[in-house]
Amino acid sequence: MTRTRKLSQDKVVNIVFHIIAILMIIAVIYPLWFVIIASFSNPADVASGKVWIWPKVIDVRGYEKLFEQTQLWRSYLNTIIYTVVGTAFALVVNITAGYAMSRKDLPGKKLLNTFYIVPMFVSGGLIPTYVVVKNFGLLDTFWVMVIPFAVSTYNIIVARTFFQNSLPESLWEAAQIDGCSTLRYFFGFAVPLSKAVIAVIGLWTAVGHWNSWFNALIYLQNEDLIPLQLLLRRILISNESLLGAATGTMAQELRQLSDMMKYGSIVVSTLPIMMLYPFLQKYFNQGVMIGAVKG
């Protein structure tokens, strides 16, 4: 009787947990779905609460107006290039630094730890950073979006923790006995066994590059180099300016068009990076808690 009651209680607990999980999934997915359907809906229907699961009337004026921007595709390409090149460069820098910091025999390890950790809490500020970027000749160039901000102390710590906890010292000792050099061990053993942490850091870095607009606003003047996010920001600000100058029916139409373009901008700017996540999910699940194992 007691065992039967315990099984019944377990079933009730499982049902409650499943219900909570389903509600959490809905709470995460529905806002994303709503943005998508709102971008294809009439703003009046969205404002009146008539759009819930599917658009009442398909309206693509927002996308049409958005795609009329001649610079959109150039900015889209710029963002893709910045994301790919910037992520690759950041992985090279942070993964190699993390591996070096994980070695017990690294000379000056404590000093280097301090060197990396202090900038996490103390920053030089925008103006000194701008001066440094200018003095290195990176201002208003492609590389200003890739090189100056590639080093991430947090990513280095995550990589260091992974190498310390996942690669046994005995593997390095066995490789040394076989005459393996440090460089060969890193590329032949450490990197192939580190797909999880590489995928996690790569995803974090890629999302950061994809959403970046402030650095472009500060360091880029060439219109051919601006990324997608900065262009979309300019479009939305321009629409708000036109809306402020309009009155009557014109203001209402501009408001509706502005709302449609806002939803469309969210879809256009987030869809590619959202499509990338499922391919990295298995590695992300393995490595998301890496930094929490040890400091």
C-alpha positions, 0 to 999 in steps of 0.5 A: 500500500505504501509503495503504491501511494509512493508511485502515485505521488511520483506520478503527480510530481512528474505531471507537475514538473512536466506542466511547469516545463511546458509553461516555461517553454511556451513563455520562451517560444511564444514571444519569439513567435509573436514577433514573427507573426506581428511582422506579417500582420497589420499593426492595427490588428496587433494593437487591438489584440486580434493577433494571437497565433496567426496573422489575420491578414498577411501584410508585408509592407514592413519587409518591402519598405525595409528591403528598399534600403539599398545599403541593407544587403551590403550591411548584412554582408558586413555583419556576416563577415565581421561575425565569421572573421571576428569569431575565428580570431577570438577563438584563436586568441582566447582558446590558446590563452586559456590553454596556456593559463591552464598549464602548471608550468607556465612561467609568471602564471600568477602575474598573468592571472592578475594581468587578465583579471584586473581589466574585468573590473577596471576599464580604461574608458571610451576616450583612451580606447578610442585614442589607442585604436586611432594610434594603431591605425585601425580607425575606420577600417575593417579590422577595428571590428575584429581585433581590438575587442577580441580578448575576453577574460571571461572566455579565457577563464572558461577555456582554462577551467575546461582544460584543467578539468577535462584534460588529465595530466597523465595524457600530457605526460604520455604524449611527452614520453612519445616525444610529442611537443607542446604545439603538437599536443595542443593541436593534436590532442587538446583542440580535438577534445575541446569541441564543447568549450570551442562551440560555447565560446564560439556561440557567445562570441558570434552572438556578440559580433552579430548584435554589435552596433556601438563599436561601429557607431564610435569607430566607423565613418565609412558607410560601406563598412557599417554592420546591419544592426547600426543600419537598422538603428538608423532606419528606426531613428529616421522613421521616428523623426518622420513620425514626429513631423507628421500629423493626422492620417499621415502620422497614423500611417507612418506609425503603422509602417514604423511598427511593421518595420520594427518587427521586421527588423527584429526578425531579419537581424535575429533569424540567422543567429537563431538558426545557428543555435540548433547545430551547436546545441549539443556542444552548448549543453555539454559546455554551458556549465564549464565555468562553474566547476572551478574558478 
